[in-house]
Amino acid sequence: MRGNCWDRAASPYFDLWVPRLIPYHEDLIRRAVPRPGERVLVTAAGPGAELLPISRALEGTGMLAATDSSPTMIEHARAEAQKAGIAMPIDFRVADAADTLGGTWDLIVSAFGLWQLEDRDEVLRSWSEALGEDGRIAVLEWGPPEPDGPFQLAELALVHTAPELGGARRGWALASRESMGELLASSGLRLVRHAVIRNTMSFGSAEGFLQALCNGGAFVHLVEGLGRERLGAMAEAFYARLDPPSARTPLSFAPAASIAIAQKSPA
Ligand SMILES: C[S@@+](CC[C@H](N)C(=O)[O-])C[C@H]1O[C@@H](n2cnc3c(N)ncnc32)[C@H](O)[C@@H]1O
């Protein structure tokens, strides 16, 4: 589990990524359609940006729980829910993604959580078992990958500098309809809806983007042991791939993310 790593990353994740992710969360929740009175579990909730659109859709009724393995993330989520004035009780728990809190759920949500889990099959099976009748699972993941996108260019630079990491981010394959369908099927679930969405995100400079990735994003656990020299080499390798090739190049792009809505397969 990378709980400690995400504990350290919680503040930069919240400051640097969450504002850019909110349009993706809103797209996910629009497609997951939480209905008033439903019981909703948000897994790997991080600082909980998904909770506001869900609570709005629930109109303050039903049940809402949020889990994450990082205590610091859960503290952020609790504080943010209070600040946002969410008008329904939320059960915040430090728990693994596979833990469904002994409940039966109408909707289980995972935004940018599944990619990092080693035991995805097991996690999905536990979600499947915890679904009520007509219950559904809503998953949001980055991808399909775009060869010239900043995420991929940064990943190429990382692998170029630290080949031992052997492919930084293993979750990209999750984004395709076929692989997501297969993963779900192996856990007793069927894909009922799949959509690719894009929202624009901007960074004032390539350097700011890379710092956000390394301090609060998907590279957090990868760059920990790299050391200053190799971090510098990775940054140079990244900037060299940009047009113009500079740390100061501003980035504005619309990375693809995939939404999968799944239900239990008929017995
Ligand atoms: C990229 S963040 C996503 C947070 C949030 N869902 C969002 O979309 O903003 C990934 C989160 O997964 C959590 N996480 C990592 N491994 C986990 C595990 N095994 N069980 C539960 N949460 C986990 C991390 O603590 C982190 O908060």
The ligand as an SDF file (V2000), in Angstrom:
LIG
                    3D

 27 29  0  0  0  0  0  0  0  0999 V2000
   -4.8400    9.9340   -7.6340 C   0  0  0  0  0  0  0  0  0  0  0  0
   -5.5490    9.9410   -6.0100 S   0  0  0  0  0  0  0  0  0  0  0  0
   -7.2980    9.9860   -6.4190 C   0  0  0  0  0  0  0  0  0  0  0  0
   -8.0980   10.6870   -5.3550 C   0  0  0  0  0  0  0  0  0  0  0  0
   -9.5380   11.0460   -5.7150 C   0  0  0  0  0  0  0  0  0  0  0  0
  -10.3260    9.8870   -6.0070 N   0  0  0  0  0  0  0  0  0  0  0  0
   -9.5790   12.0150   -6.8670 C   0  0  0  0  0  0  0  0  0  0  0  0
  -10.0460   11.6390   -7.9640 O   0  0  0  0  0  0  0  0  0  0  0  0
   -9.1600   13.1720   -6.6890 O   0  0  0  0  0  0  0  0  0  0  0  0
   -5.3450    8.2520   -5.5240 C   0  0  0  0  0  0  0  0  0  0  0  0
   -5.8090    7.9930   -4.0710 C   0  0  0  0  0  0  0  0  0  0  0  0
   -5.7990    6.5780   -3.8670 O   0  0  0  0  0  0  0  0  0  0  0  0
   -5.4220    6.3440   -2.5120 C   0  0  0  0  0  0  0  0  0  0  0  0
   -4.9560    4.9460   -2.3960 N   0  0  0  0  0  0  0  0  0  0  0  0
   -3.8030    4.3860   -2.8370 C   0  0  0  0  0  0  0  0  0  0  0  0
   -3.7800    3.0650   -2.5950 N   0  0  0  0  0  0  0  0  0  0  0  0
   -4.9450    2.7710   -1.9660 C   0  0  0  0  0  0  0  0  0  0  0  0
   -5.5180    1.5800   -1.4550 C   0  0  0  0  0  0  0  0  0  0  0  0
   -4.8950    0.4020   -1.5590 N   0  0  0  0  0  0  0  0  0  0  0  0
   -6.7200    1.6520   -0.8640 N   0  0  0  0  0  0  0  0  0  0  0  0
   -7.3660    2.8480   -0.7420 C   0  0  0  0  0  0  0  0  0  0  0  0
   -6.8870    4.0060   -1.2160 N   0  0  0  0  0  0  0  0  0  0  0  0
   -5.6970    3.9710   -1.8270 C   0  0  0  0  0  0  0  0  0  0  0  0
   -4.3590    7.3760   -2.2430 C   0  0  0  0  0  0  0  0  0  0  0  0
   -4.1720    7.5910   -0.8640 O   0  0  0  0  0  0  0  0  0  0  0  0
   -4.9250    8.5900   -2.9960 C   0  0  0  0  0  0  0  0  0  0  0  0
   -5.6990    9.3810   -2.1560 O   0  0  0  0  0  0  0  0  0  0  0  0
  1  2  1  0
  2  3  1  0
  2 10  1  0
  3  4  1  0
  4  5  1  0
  5  6  1  0
  5  7  1  0
  7  8  2  0
  7  9  1  0
 10 11  1  0
 11 12  1  0
 11 26  1  0
 12 13  1  0
 13 14  1  0
 13 24  1  0
 14 15  1  0
 14 23  1  0
 15 16  2  0
 16 17  1  0
 17 18  1  0
 17 23  2  0
 18 19  1  0
 18 20  2  0
 20 21  1  0
 21 22  2  0
 22 23  1  0
 24 25  1  0
 24 26  1  0
 26 27  1  0
M  CHG  2   2   1   9  -1
M  END
$$$$
